[in-house]
Amino acid sequence: MDARKRPGLRSIPLVAWLLMTPLGCSTLPETSRTGTVREITIEEQVSPHEMFVAMGDEIRWVNLRSEPVHVGFLGSSPLKEVSCQKGFSSFGVLQDFVTIPPQRSASLCFAKPGNVQFNVWLDTDDLRGKFTRTATIRVRR
């Protein structure tokens, strides 16, 4: 059927139509692949500073501060090989720099072994300002 003959189709703005359209493989499940959840807490520092995890474990960054924080990955993006995510996507695209509101969390499950390094910026208005010491997640098979 021609779009001009379908009632209401022309009245849907293009942006709304794009948001309703499935994004195929760009969306990921929001649950852990192994059932194991490992938390990284964010206060004035990140704890633990180094974490050993298995592929598929859910790594959850928890902001315990009263202000939002930014989490950013260093080096090549580890988001090429993830099996789940929560809070790391915007419009179906994974982001390697995210903002976590106070008392909230964001999480990823890494599907490939390797080392993932990240920093947490404590002042979201000043990305040249205070950030935590670089932390490392070591993903093993």
The first five atom37 places (N, CA, C, CB, O) and aatype in JSON, in Angstrom:
{
  "aatype": [12, 3, 0, 1, 11, 1, 14, 7, 10, 1, 15, 9, 14, 10, 19, 0, 17, 10, 10, 12, 16, 14, 10, 7, 4, 15, 16, 10, 14, 6, 16, 15, 1, 16, 7, 16, 19, 1, 6, 9, 16, 9, 6, 6, 5, 19, 15, 14, 8, 6, 12, 13, 19, 0, 12, 7, 3, 6, 9, 1, 17, 19, 2, 10, 1, 15, 6, 14, 19, 8, 19, 7, 13, 10, 7, 15, 15, 14, 10, 11, 6, 19, 15, 4, 5, 11, 7, 13, 15, 15, 13, 7, 19, 10, 5, 3, 13, 19, 16, 9, 14, 14, 5, 1, 15, 0, 15, 10, 4, 13, 0, 11, 14, 7, 2, 19, 5, 13, 2, 19, 17, 10, 3, 16, 3, 3, 10, 1, 7, 11, 13, 16, 1, 16, 0, 16, 9, 1, 19, 1, 1],
  "atom_mask": [
    [1, 1, 1, 1, 1],
    [1, 1, 1, 1, 1],
    [1, 1, 1, 1, 1],
    [1, 1, 1, 1, 1],
    [1, 1, 1, 1, 1],
    [1, 1, 1, 1, 1],
    [1, 1, 1, 1, 1],
    [1, 1, 1, 0, 1],
    [1, 1, 1, 1, 1],
    [1, 1, 1, 1, 1],
    [1, 1, 1, 1, 1],
    [1, 1, 1, 1, 1],
    [1, 1, 1, 1, 1],
    [1, 1, 1, 1, 1],
    [1, 1, 1, 1, 1],
    [1, 1, 1, 1, 1],
    [1, 1, 1, 1, 1],
    [1, 1, 1, 1, 1],
    [1, 1, 1, 1, 1],
    [1, 1, 1, 1, 1],
    [1, 1, 1, 1, 1],
    [1, 1, 1, 1, 1],
    [1, 1, 1, 1, 1],
    [1, 1, 1, 0, 1],
    [1, 1, 1, 1, 1],
    [1, 1, 1, 1, 1],
    [1, 1, 1, 1, 1],
    [1, 1, 1, 1, 1],
    [1, 1, 1, 1, 1],
    [1, 1, 1, 1, 1],
    [1, 1, 1, 1, 1],
    [1, 1, 1, 1, 1],
    [1, 1, 1, 1, 1],
    [1, 1, 1, 1, 1],
    [1, 1, 1, 0, 1],
    [1, 1, 1, 1, 1],
    [1, 1, 1, 1, 1],
    [1, 1, 1, 1, 1],
    [1, 1, 1, 1, 1],
    [1, 1, 1, 1, 1],
    [1, 1, 1, 1, 1],
    [1, 1, 1, 1, 1],
    [1, 1, 1, 1, 1],
    [1, 1, 1, 1, 1],
    [1, 1, 1, 1, 1],
    [1, 1, 1, 1, 1],
    [1, 1, 1, 1, 1],
    [1, 1, 1, 1, 1],
    [1, 1, 1, 1, 1],
    [1, 1, 1, 1, 1],
    [1, 1, 1, 1, 1],
    [1, 1, 1, 1, 1],
    [1, 1, 1, 1, 1],
    [1, 1, 1, 1, 1],
    [1, 1, 1, 1, 1],
    [1, 1, 1, 0, 1],
    [1, 1, 1, 1, 1],
    [1, 1, 1, 1, 1],
    [1, 1, 1, 1, 1],
    [1, 1, 1, 1, 1],
    [1, 1, 1, 1, 1],
    [1, 1, 1, 1, 1],
    [1, 1, 1, 1, 1],
    [1, 1, 1, 1, 1],
    [1, 1, 1, 1, 1],
    [1, 1, 1, 1, 1],
    [1, 1, 1, 1, 1],
    [1, 1, 1, 1, 1],
    [1, 1, 1, 1, 1],
    [1, 1, 1, 1, 1],
    [1, 1, 1, 1, 1],
    [1, 1, 1, 0, 1],
    [1, 1, 1, 1, 1],
    [1, 1, 1, 1, 1],
    [1, 1, 1, 0, 1],
    [1, 1, 1, 1, 1],
    [1, 1, 1, 1, 1],
    [1, 1, 1, 1, 1],
    [1, 1, 1, 1, 1],
    [1, 1, 1, 1, 1],
    [1, 1, 1, 1, 1],
    [1, 1, 1, 1, 1],
    [1, 1, 1, 1, 1],
    [1, 1, 1, 1, 1],
    [1, 1, 1, 1, 1],
    [1, 1, 1, 1, 1],
    [1, 1, 1, 0, 1],
    [1, 1, 1, 1, 1],
    [1, 1, 1, 1, 1],
    [1, 1, 1, 1, 1],
    [1, 1, 1, 1, 1],
    [1, 1, 1, 0, 1],
    [1, 1, 1, 1, 1],
    [1, 1, 1, 1, 1],
    [1, 1, 1, 1, 1],
    [1, 1, 1, 1, 1],
    [1, 1, 1, 1, 1],
    [1, 1, 1, 1, 1],
    [1, 1, 1, 1, 1],
    [1, 1, 1, 1, 1],
    [1, 1, 1, 1, 1],
    [1, 1, 1, 1, 1],
    [1, 1, 1, 1, 1],
    [1, 1, 1, 1, 1],
    [1, 1, 1, 1, 1],
    [1, 1, 1, 1, 1],
    [1, 1, 1, 1, 1],
    [1, 1, 1, 1, 1],
    [1, 1, 1, 1, 1],
    [1, 1, 1, 1, 1],
    [1, 1, 1, 1, 1],
    [1, 1, 1, 1, 1],
    [1, 1, 1, 1, 1],
    [1, 1, 1, 0, 1],
    [1, 1, 1, 1, 1],
    [1, 1, 1, 1, 1],
    [1, 1, 1, 1, 1],
    [1, 1, 1, 1, 1],
    [1, 1, 1, 1, 1],
    [1, 1, 1, 1, 1],
    [1, 1, 1, 1, 1],
    [1, 1, 1, 1, 1],
    [1, 1, 1, 1, 1],
    [1, 1, 1, 1, 1],
    [1, 1, 1, 1, 1],
    [1, 1, 1, 1, 1],
    [1, 1, 1, 1, 1],
    [1, 1, 1, 1, 1],
    [1, 1, 1, 0, 1],
    [1, 1, 1, 1, 1],
    [1, 1, 1, 1, 1],
    [1, 1, 1, 1, 1],
    [1, 1, 1, 1, 1],
    [1, 1, 1, 1, 1],
    [1, 1, 1, 1, 1],
    [1, 1, 1, 1, 1],
    [1, 1, 1, 1, 1],
    [1, 1, 1, 1, 1],
    [1, 1, 1, 1, 1],
    [1, 1, 1, 1, 1],
    [1, 1, 1, 1, 1]
  ],
  "atom_positions": [
    [[0.85, -1.19, 0.0], [0.0, 0.0, 0.0], [0.89, 1.24, 0.0], [-0.96, 0.0, 1.22], [1.9, 1.27, 0.7]],
    [[0.54, 2.22, -0.73], [1.26, 3.47, -0.86], [1.14, 4.26, 0.46], [0.71, 4.3, -2.06], [0.06, 4.31, 1.06]],
    [[2.25, 4.87, 0.91], [2.26, 5.62, 2.17], [1.26, 6.76, 2.14], [3.65, 6.17, 2.45], [0.74, 7.15, 3.19]],
    [[0.98, 7.31, 0.95], [0.02, 8.42, 0.87], [-1.39, 7.94, 1.16], [0.06, 9.07, -0.52], [-2.24, 8.74, 1.54]],
    [[-1.66, 6.63, 0.99], [-3.0, 6.1, 1.21], [-3.19, 5.54, 2.61], [-3.29, 5.04, 0.2], [-4.32, 5.25, 3.0]],
    [[-2.1, 5.39, 3.37], [-2.23, 4.88, 4.73], [-2.56, 6.02, 5.67], [-0.94, 4.16, 5.19], [-1.81, 6.99, 5.74]],
    [[-3.67, 5.92, 6.38], [-4.03, 7.02, 7.28], [-3.03, 7.14, 8.43], [-5.45, 6.8, 7.84], [-2.65, 6.15, 9.04]],
    [[-2.62, 8.36, 8.71], [-1.8, 8.66, 9.87], [-0.31, 8.5, 9.66], [0.0, 0.0, 0.0], [0.46, 9.06, 10.44]],
    [[0.16, 7.77, 8.63], [1.58, 7.54, 8.46], [2.33, 8.83, 8.17], [1.82, 6.54, 7.35], [3.43, 9.03, 8.68]],
    [[1.77, 9.69, 7.37], [2.44, 10.94, 7.03], [2.48, 11.89, 8.22], [1.75, 11.61, 5.85], [3.26, 12.84, 8.23]],
    [[1.64, 11.66, 9.22], [1.6, 12.56, 10.37], [2.66, 12.22, 11.42], [0.23, 12.54, 11.01], [2.85, 12.98, 12.37]],
    [[3.35, 11.07, 11.27], [4.39, 10.69, 12.22], [5.69, 11.37, 11.81], [4.57, 9.14, 12.28], [6.17, 11.14, 10.7]],
    [[6.28, 12.2, 12.68], [7.55, 12.85, 12.34], [8.63, 11.8, 12.11], [7.98, 13.83, 13.46], [8.6, 10.72, 12.7]],
    [[9.59, 12.11, 11.24], [10.67, 11.18, 10.9], [11.44, 10.73, 12.13], [11.62, 11.83, 9.9], [11.75, 9.55, 12.25]],
    [[11.75, 11.64, 13.05], [12.5, 11.28, 14.25], [11.72, 10.25, 15.07], [12.79, 12.53, 15.1], [12.32, 9.29, 15.55]],
    [[10.43, 10.44, 15.23], [9.62, 9.48, 16.0], [9.6, 8.13, 15.31], [8.19, 10.0, 16.18], [9.67, 7.1, 15.97]],
    [[9.5, 8.13, 13.98], [9.49, 6.88, 13.24], [10.82, 6.15, 13.42], [9.23, 7.13, 11.74], [10.83, 4.93, 13.61]],
    [[11.95, 6.89, 13.38], [13.25, 6.26, 13.56], [13.39, 5.67, 14.96], [14.36, 7.28, 13.31], [14.0, 4.61, 15.12]],
    [[12.84, 6.34, 15.96], [12.92, 5.83, 17.33], [12.08, 4.58, 17.51], [12.48, 6.89, 18.32], [12.39, 3.75, 18.37]],
    [[11.02, 4.42, 16.73], [10.16, 3.24, 16.83], [10.7, 2.08, 16.01], [8.75, 3.58, 16.38], [10.29, 0.94, 16.22]],
    [[11.62, 2.34, 15.08], [12.15, 1.3, 14.2], [13.18, 0.47, 14.96], [12.78, 1.91, 12.94], [14.05, 1.05, 15.61]],
    [[13.11, -0.86, 14.89], [14.1, -1.69, 15.56], [15.5, -1.39, 15.02], [13.76, -3.18, 15.39], [15.67, -1.14, 13.83]],
    [[16.49, -1.43, 15.91], [17.85, -1.11, 15.53], [18.7, -2.35, 15.29], [18.48, -0.26, 16.59], [19.93, -2.24, 15.23]],
    [[18.09, -3.51, 15.15], [18.84, -4.72, 14.82], [19.84, -5.08, 15.89], [0.0, 0.0, 0.0], [19.51, -5.09, 17.08]],
    [[21.06, -5.35, 15.48], [22.1, -5.83, 16.39], [22.66, -4.75, 17.28], [23.21, -6.45, 15.6], [23.48, -5.05, 18.15]],
    [[22.27, -3.51, 17.11], [22.85, -2.45, 17.92], [22.29, -2.43, 19.34], [22.62, -1.11, 17.26], [22.84, -1.75, 20.2]],
    [[21.22, -3.15, 19.59], [20.69, -3.21, 20.96], [21.18, -4.49, 21.61], [19.15, -3.14, 20.97], [21.28, -5.53, 20.96]],
    [[21.47, -4.42, 22.9], [22.02, -5.55, 23.63], [21.14, -5.89, 24.81], [23.45, -5.27, 24.09], [20.44, -5.02, 25.33]],
    [[21.18, -7.13, 25.25], [20.44, -7.47, 26.47], [20.97, -6.66, 27.64], [20.55, -8.99, 26.77], [22.12, -6.2, 27.62]],
    [[20.15, -6.49, 28.65], [20.56, -5.71, 29.82], [20.87, -6.6, 31.02], [19.48, -4.71, 30.19], [20.9, -6.12, 32.15]],
    [[21.09, -7.89, 30.79], [21.38, -8.79, 31.9], [22.71, -9.49, 31.7], [20.27, -9.82, 32.05], [23.19, -9.65, 30.58]],
    [[23.3, -9.91, 32.81], [24.59, -10.6, 32.8], [24.5, -11.93, 32.06], [25.08, -10.82, 34.22], [23.46, -12.59, 32.1]],
    [[25.57, -12.3, 31.41], [25.63, -13.58, 30.71], [25.96, -14.73, 31.67], [26.65, -13.52, 29.59], [25.55, -15.86, 31.43]],
    [[26.7, -14.46, 32.75], [27.08, -15.52, 33.68], [26.23, -15.52, 34.94], [28.54, -15.37, 34.06], [26.24, -16.5, 35.69]],
    [[25.49, -14.46, 35.18], [24.71, -14.35, 36.41], [25.49, -13.7, 37.53], [0.0, 0.0, 0.0], [24.92, -13.41, 38.59]],
    [[26.79, -13.45, 37.33], [27.63, -12.82, 38.35], [27.66, -11.31, 38.14], [29.06, -13.4, 38.32], [27.92, -10.84, 37.03]],
    [[27.4, -10.57, 39.2], [27.46, -9.11, 39.15], [28.62, -8.66, 40.03], [26.1, -8.45, 39.62], [28.7, -9.03, 41.2]],
    [[29.51, -7.86, 39.46], [30.67, -7.32, 40.19], [30.51, -5.81, 40.24], [32.04, -7.73, 39.52], [30.34, -5.18, 39.2]],
    [[30.57, -5.22, 41.43], [30.35, -3.78, 41.58], [31.65, -3.01, 41.75], [29.45, -3.52, 42.76], [32.57, -3.44, 42.44]],
    [[31.68, -1.86, 41.1], [32.73, -0.88, 41.27], [32.05, 0.34, 41.89], [33.47, -0.53, 39.9], [31.17, 0.94, 41.26]],
    [[32.43, 0.7, 43.09], [31.79, 1.84, 43.75], [32.58, 3.11, 43.48], [31.66, 1.6, 45.28], [33.81, 3.1, 43.42]],
    [[31.85, 4.19, 43.33], [32.45, 5.49, 43.04], [32.09, 6.43, 44.19], [31.95, 6.07, 41.67], [30.93, 6.74, 44.43]],
    [[33.14, 6.87, 44.9], [32.99, 7.91, 45.93], [34.04, 8.96, 45.58], [33.17, 7.33, 47.42], [34.0, 9.51, 44.48]],
    [[34.97, 9.26, 46.48], [36.08, 10.14, 46.11], [37.11, 9.39, 45.28], [36.75, 10.73, 47.37], [37.89, 10.0, 44.54]],
    [[37.11, 8.08, 45.4], [37.96, 7.19, 44.6], [37.09, 6.05, 44.08], [39.16, 6.64, 45.45], [35.92, 5.94, 44.43]],
    [[37.69, 5.23, 43.25], [37.03, 4.05, 42.71], [37.49, 2.84, 43.52], [37.33, 3.87, 41.19], [38.68, 2.71, 43.83]],
    [[36.56, 1.95, 43.85], [36.92, 0.75, 44.6], [36.16, -0.44, 44.03], [36.61, 0.93, 46.11], [34.94, -0.38, 43.88]],
    [[36.84, -1.51, 43.71], [38.29, -1.71, 43.77], [38.98, -1.02, 42.61], [38.62, -3.2, 43.78], [38.37, -0.71, 41.59]],
    [[40.26, -0.8, 42.78], [41.07, -0.14, 41.77], [41.44, -1.12, 40.65], [42.34, 0.44, 42.4], [41.64, -0.71, 39.5]],
    [[41.52, -2.4, 40.97], [41.79, -3.44, 40.0], [40.82, -4.58, 40.25], [43.27, -3.93, 40.08], [40.61, -4.99, 41.4]],
    [[40.23, -5.1, 39.18], [39.22, -6.15, 39.33], [39.49, -7.25, 38.3], [37.79, -5.58, 39.16], [39.77, -6.96, 37.14]],
    [[39.41, -8.5, 38.75], [39.53, -9.65, 37.87], [38.14, -10.25, 37.69], [40.54, -10.71, 38.44], [37.47, -10.57, 38.67]],
    [[37.71, -10.41, 36.44], [36.37, -10.9, 36.15], [36.43, -11.95, 35.05], [35.42, -9.74, 35.74], [37.43, -12.06, 34.34]],
    [[35.36, -12.71, 34.9], [35.23, -13.68, 33.81], [34.44, -13.01, 32.68], [34.51, -15.0, 34.29], [33.65, -12.1, 32.91]],
    [[34.67, -13.48, 31.47], [33.88, -12.99, 30.34], [32.4, -13.23, 30.65], [34.29, -13.7, 28.99], [32.02, -14.3, 31.12]],
    [[31.58, -12.23, 30.4], [30.15, -12.35, 30.64], [29.69, -11.88, 32.0], [0.0, 0.0, 0.0], [28.49, -11.68, 32.2]],
    [[30.62, -11.68, 32.96], [30.22, -11.11, 34.26], [29.72, -9.69, 34.03], [31.42, -11.13, 35.28], [30.24, -8.97, 33.18]],
    [[28.72, -9.3, 34.8], [28.23, -7.92, 34.72], [29.08, -7.04, 35.62], [26.72, -7.84, 35.12], [29.19, -7.29, 36.82]],
    [[29.67, -6.01, 35.04], [30.47, -5.03, 35.79], [29.57, -3.82, 35.98], [31.83, -4.66, 35.04], [29.15, -3.18, 35.01]],
    [[29.29, -3.5, 37.23], [28.35, -2.42, 37.54], [29.08, -1.28, 38.24], [27.18, -2.94, 38.42], [29.63, -1.47, 39.32]],
    [[29.08, -0.09, 37.61], [29.64, 1.11, 38.22], [28.53, 1.77, 39.01], [30.23, 2.09, 37.14], [27.5, 2.14, 38.45]],
    [[28.72, 1.94, 40.34], [27.69, 2.49, 41.22], [28.17, 3.84, 41.75], [27.38, 1.51, 42.4], [29.19, 3.92, 42.43]],
    [[27.44, 4.89, 41.43], [27.78, 6.23, 41.88], [27.16, 6.48, 43.25], [27.31, 7.3, 40.86], [25.95, 6.69, 43.35]],
    [[27.98, 6.46, 44.3], [27.51, 6.69, 45.67], [27.6, 8.17, 46.06], [28.3, 5.84, 46.65], [27.31, 8.52, 47.21]],
    [[28.0, 9.01, 45.14], [28.16, 10.44, 45.42], [26.81, 11.16, 45.33], [29.16, 11.06, 44.43], [25.81, 10.59, 44.89]],
    [[26.81, 12.41, 45.76], [25.59, 13.22, 45.68], [25.54, 14.02, 44.38], [25.49, 14.17, 46.89], [24.58, 14.75, 44.14]],
    [[26.56, 13.89, 43.54], [26.64, 14.58, 42.25], [26.86, 13.54, 41.15], [27.78, 15.64, 42.25], [27.38, 12.46, 41.42]],
    [[26.47, 13.85, 39.91], [26.74, 12.92, 38.81], [28.24, 12.8, 38.54], [26.01, 13.36, 37.53], [29.01, 13.69, 38.9]],
    [[28.64, 11.71, 37.91], [30.03, 11.48, 37.52], [30.05, 11.02, 36.07], [30.71, 10.43, 38.45], [29.05, 10.55, 35.53]],
    [[31.23, 11.16, 35.44], [31.46, 10.63, 34.1], [32.39, 9.43, 34.24], [32.06, 11.72, 33.13], [33.36, 9.48, 34.99]],
    [[32.1, 8.36, 33.51], [33.01, 7.22, 33.4], [33.46, 7.2, 31.95], [32.32, 5.86, 33.83], [32.64, 7.22, 31.02]],
    [[34.78, 7.14, 31.76], [35.33, 7.11, 30.4], [36.4, 6.06, 30.27], [0.0, 0.0, 0.0], [37.24, 5.89, 31.17]],
    [[36.38, 5.33, 29.15], [37.36, 4.29, 28.9], [38.58, 4.87, 28.2], [36.75, 3.15, 28.07], [38.47, 5.81, 27.41]],
    [[39.74, 4.29, 28.48], [40.99, 4.74, 27.9], [41.45, 3.75, 26.83], [42.08, 4.92, 28.99], [41.09, 2.57, 26.89]],
    [[42.22, 4.22, 25.88], [42.71, 3.34, 24.82], [41.62, 3.0, 23.84], [0.0, 0.0, 0.0], [40.64, 3.73, 23.7]],
    [[41.79, 1.86, 23.16], [40.77, 1.46, 22.19], [39.49, 1.08, 22.93], [41.27, 0.27, 21.31], [39.53, 0.55, 24.04]],
    [[38.38, 1.36, 22.31], [37.09, 1.16, 22.96], [36.82, -0.31, 23.26], [35.97, 1.71, 22.08], [36.89, -1.15, 22.36]],
    [[36.53, -0.63, 24.52], [36.19, -2.01, 24.88], [34.76, -2.37, 24.5], [36.4, -2.23, 26.37], [34.33, -3.51, 24.69]],
    [[34.02, -1.4, 23.97], [32.61, -1.62, 23.69], [32.36, -2.38, 22.4], [31.9, -0.3, 23.63], [31.21, -2.66, 22.06]],
    [[33.42, -2.72, 21.69], [33.27, -3.5, 20.47], [32.85, -4.93, 20.78], [34.57, -3.49, 19.66], [32.23, -5.6, 19.96]],
    [[33.19, -5.39, 21.97], [32.92, -6.78, 22.36], [32.22, -6.84, 23.7], [34.23, -7.58, 22.41], [32.83, -7.23, 24.7]],
    [[30.94, -6.45, 23.76], [30.16, -6.57, 24.98], [28.95, -7.45, 24.71], [29.73, -5.18, 25.51], [28.42, -7.48, 23.6]],
    [[28.51, -8.16, 25.76], [27.36, -9.05, 25.59], [26.12, -8.54, 26.31], [27.71, -10.43, 26.09], [25.03, -9.08, 26.11]],
    [[26.27, -7.52, 27.15], [25.12, -6.89, 27.77], [25.5, -5.48, 28.18], [24.61, -7.7, 29.0], [26.68, -5.15, 28.3]],
    [[24.5, -4.65, 28.38], [24.76, -3.27, 28.81], [23.52, -2.71, 29.46], [25.21, -2.39, 27.62], [22.4, -3.13, 29.18]],
    [[23.75, -1.75, 30.31], [22.66, -0.96, 30.9], [23.24, 0.43, 31.19], [22.07, -1.64, 32.21], [24.16, 0.56, 32.0]],
    [[22.7, 1.44, 30.54], [23.14, 2.81, 30.79], [24.29, 3.28, 29.93], [0.0, 0.0, 0.0], [24.73, 4.42, 30.08]],
    [[24.8, 2.44, 29.03], [25.91, 2.83, 28.18], [25.48, 3.1, 26.74], [26.96, 1.76, 28.2], [26.34, 3.29, 25.88]],
    [[24.19, 3.12, 26.46], [23.79, 3.38, 25.08], [22.91, 4.62, 25.01], [23.05, 2.17, 24.48], [22.18, 4.97, 25.95]],
    [[23.0, 5.26, 23.87], [22.17, 6.43, 23.58], [21.68, 6.26, 22.15], [22.97, 7.78, 23.78], [22.48, 6.2, 21.22]],
    [[20.37, 6.2, 21.97], [19.76, 5.98, 20.66], [20.3, 4.71, 20.01], [20.01, 7.18, 19.74], [20.51, 4.67, 18.8]],
    [[20.53, 3.67, 20.82], [20.98, 2.38, 20.3], [22.46, 2.28, 20.02], [0.0, 0.0, 0.0], [22.92, 1.25, 19.52]],
    [[23.23, 3.32, 20.31], [24.67, 3.3, 20.06], [25.4, 3.28, 21.4], [25.11, 4.52, 19.19], [25.13, 4.12, 22.27]],
    [[26.32, 2.33, 21.57], [27.08, 2.26, 22.81], [28.04, 3.44, 22.9], [27.85, 0.94, 22.9], [28.67, 3.82, 21.91]],
    [[28.14, 4.01, 24.09], [29.0, 5.16, 24.34], [30.16, 4.73, 25.24], [28.2, 6.32, 25.0], [29.94, 3.96, 26.18]],
    [[31.38, 5.2, 24.97], [32.49, 4.85, 25.84], [32.8, 5.95, 26.85], [33.74, 4.55, 25.01], [33.83, 5.94, 27.51]],
    [[31.88, 6.92, 26.96], [31.96, 7.98, 27.95], [30.53, 8.25, 28.39], [32.66, 9.28, 27.36], [29.73, 8.77, 27.61]],
    [[30.19, 7.91, 29.63], [28.81, 8.05, 30.09], [28.73, 8.83, 31.38], [28.17, 6.67, 30.27], [29.7, 8.93, 32.14]],
    [[27.55, 9.39, 31.63], [27.27, 10.09, 32.88], [26.38, 9.2, 33.73], [26.59, 11.48, 32.62], [25.38, 8.66, 33.26]],
    [[26.77, 9.05, 35.0], [25.96, 8.26, 35.94], [25.43, 9.22, 37.0], [26.8, 7.09, 36.59], [26.21, 9.83, 37.74]],
    [[24.11, 9.37, 37.09], [23.53, 10.25, 38.1], [23.83, 9.77, 39.52], [22.01, 10.36, 37.89], [24.23, 8.62, 39.71]],
    [[23.63, 10.63, 40.52], [23.85, 10.24, 41.92], [22.97, 9.04, 42.3], [23.56, 11.43, 42.85], [21.81, 8.95, 41.9]],
    [[23.55, 8.14, 43.07], [22.84, 6.97, 43.59], [22.27, 6.06, 42.5], [21.73, 7.42, 44.5], [21.3, 5.35, 42.72]],
    [[22.88, 6.1, 41.32], [22.46, 5.25, 40.19], [23.66, 4.44, 39.71], [21.88, 6.12, 39.02], [24.77, 4.59, 40.22]],
    [[23.42, 3.58, 38.73], [24.5, 2.74, 38.21], [24.37, 2.55, 36.7], [24.51, 1.38, 38.91], [23.34, 2.85, 36.11]],
    [[25.46, 2.05, 36.11], [25.5, 1.65, 34.7], [26.36, 0.4, 34.66], [26.08, 2.8, 33.76], [27.25, 0.23, 35.48]],
    [[26.09, -0.49, 33.7], [26.84, -1.74, 33.69], [27.1, -2.26, 32.28], [26.1, -2.79, 34.47], [26.41, -1.92, 31.32]],
    [[28.14, -3.11, 32.19], [28.54, -3.77, 30.96], [28.94, -5.2, 31.26], [29.69, -3.02, 30.27], [29.34, -5.51, 32.38]],
    [[28.83, -6.07, 30.26], [29.37, -7.43, 30.31], [30.34, -7.53, 29.14], [28.22, -8.54, 30.23], [29.94, -7.35, 27.99]],
    [[31.6, -7.82, 29.42], [32.6, -7.92, 28.37], [32.63, -9.35, 27.82], [33.99, -7.51, 28.9], [32.66, -10.31, 28.59]],
    [[32.62, -9.47, 26.49], [32.54, -10.77, 25.83], [33.89, -11.25, 25.3], [31.55, -10.71, 24.71], [33.97, -12.3, 24.67]],
    [[34.94, -10.48, 25.55], [36.25, -10.82, 25.03], [37.29, -10.61, 26.13], [36.6, -9.97, 23.77], [37.2, -9.61, 26.86]],
    [[38.26, -11.51, 26.27], [39.28, -11.3, 27.31], [40.18, -10.11, 26.99], [40.13, -12.56, 27.46], [40.36, -9.74, 25.82]],
    [[40.73, -9.51, 28.02], [41.63, -8.37, 27.86], [41.56, -7.46, 29.06], [0.0, 0.0, 0.0], [40.85, -7.74, 30.03]],
    [[42.29, -6.36, 28.99], [42.3, -5.38, 30.06], [41.54, -4.13, 29.62], [43.75, -5.02, 30.46], [41.73, -3.63, 28.52]],
    [[40.69, -3.64, 30.5], [39.89, -2.45, 30.23], [40.28, -1.41, 31.28], [38.34, -2.77, 30.26], [40.14, -1.65, 32.48]],
    [[40.75, -0.26, 30.82], [41.12, 0.81, 31.74], [40.11, 1.95, 31.63], [42.56, 1.33, 31.45], [39.6, 2.25, 30.56]],
    [[39.85, 2.57, 32.79], [38.87, 3.67, 32.81], [39.23, 4.67, 33.89], [37.44, 3.14, 33.02], [39.96, 4.37, 34.83]],
    [[38.7, 5.87, 33.73], [38.78, 6.91, 34.75], [37.38, 7.38, 35.06], [39.67, 8.1, 34.28], [36.46, 7.18, 34.27]],
    [[37.22, 7.98, 36.22], [35.95, 8.59, 36.6], [36.21, 10.07, 36.87], [35.33, 7.87, 37.86], [37.04, 10.42, 37.71]],
    [[35.49, 10.92, 36.15], [35.58, 12.36, 36.37], [34.52, 12.73, 37.4], [35.38, 13.16, 35.03], [33.34, 12.46, 37.21]],
    [[34.97, 13.36, 38.49], [34.08, 13.66, 39.61], [33.31, 14.96, 39.43], [34.88, 13.73, 40.89], [32.31, 15.19, 40.12]],
    [[33.75, 15.81, 38.51], [33.05, 17.06, 38.23], [32.63, 17.03, 36.76], [33.94, 18.32, 38.55], [33.47, 17.21, 35.88]],
    [[31.36, 16.82, 36.51], [30.88, 16.68, 35.13], [30.94, 17.99, 34.35], [29.46, 16.15, 35.13], [30.81, 17.98, 33.13]],
    [[31.13, 19.12, 35.05], [31.22, 20.4, 34.36], [32.65, 20.76, 33.96], [30.66, 21.49, 35.24], [32.87, 21.69, 33.19]],
    [[33.64, 20.02, 34.49], [35.04, 20.33, 34.23], [35.81, 19.05, 33.92], [35.68, 21.06, 35.43], [36.34, 18.4, 34.83]],
    [[35.86, 18.67, 32.64], [36.53, 17.42, 32.26], [38.04, 17.52, 32.34], [36.13, 17.03, 30.86], [38.73, 16.51, 32.18]],
    [[38.57, 18.69, 32.59], [40.01, 18.84, 32.82], [40.31, 18.85, 34.31], [40.53, 20.14, 32.17], [41.47, 18.9, 34.73]],
    [[39.26, 18.81, 35.1], [39.41, 18.88, 36.55], [39.67, 17.53, 37.19], [0.0, 0.0, 0.0], [40.36, 16.69, 36.62]],
    [[39.12, 17.34, 38.35], [39.41, 16.18, 39.19], [38.85, 14.88, 38.61], [38.86, 16.39, 40.59], [37.66, 14.79, 38.29]],
    [[39.73, 13.9, 38.49], [39.29, 12.56, 38.11], [40.08, 11.55, 38.93], [39.49, 12.32, 36.58], [41.13, 11.86, 39.48]],
    [[39.56, 10.35, 39.0], [40.18, 9.31, 39.81], [41.4, 8.72, 39.11], [39.16, 8.21, 40.13], [41.58, 8.87, 37.9]],
    [[42.2, 8.07, 39.89], [43.34, 7.32, 39.35], [42.81, 6.26, 38.38], [44.18, 6.65, 40.51], [41.74, 5.7, 38.61]],
    [[43.54, 5.98, 37.31], [43.1, 5.0, 36.32], [42.92, 3.64, 36.97], [44.1, 4.91, 35.16], [43.8, 3.16, 37.68]],
    [[41.76, 3.02, 36.73], [41.45, 1.7, 37.27], [41.43, 0.69, 36.12], [40.08, 1.71, 38.05], [41.28, 1.07, 34.95]],
    [[41.58, -0.59, 36.47], [41.66, -1.64, 35.45], [40.74, -2.8, 35.77], [43.09, -2.13, 35.31], [40.65, -3.25, 36.91]],
    [[40.06, -3.26, 34.73], [39.26, -4.49, 34.81], [39.98, -5.51, 33.94], [37.73, -4.27, 34.34], [40.22, -5.27, 32.75]],
    [[40.32, -6.65, 34.53], [41.04, -7.7, 33.8], [40.05, -8.83, 33.5], [42.28, -8.24, 34.62], [39.64, -9.57, 34.39]],
    [[39.67, -8.93, 32.22], [38.66, -9.89, 31.8], [39.37, -11.17, 31.35], [37.77, -9.31, 30.66], [40.19, -11.14, 30.43]],
    [[39.03, -12.28, 31.99], [39.62, -13.59, 31.68], [38.56, -14.51, 31.11], [40.25, -14.22, 32.93], [37.36, -14.29, 31.28]],
    [[39.02, -15.55, 30.44], [38.11, -16.58, 29.88], [37.44, -17.34, 30.99], [38.86, -17.55, 28.96], [36.65, -18.24, 30.72]]
  ]
}
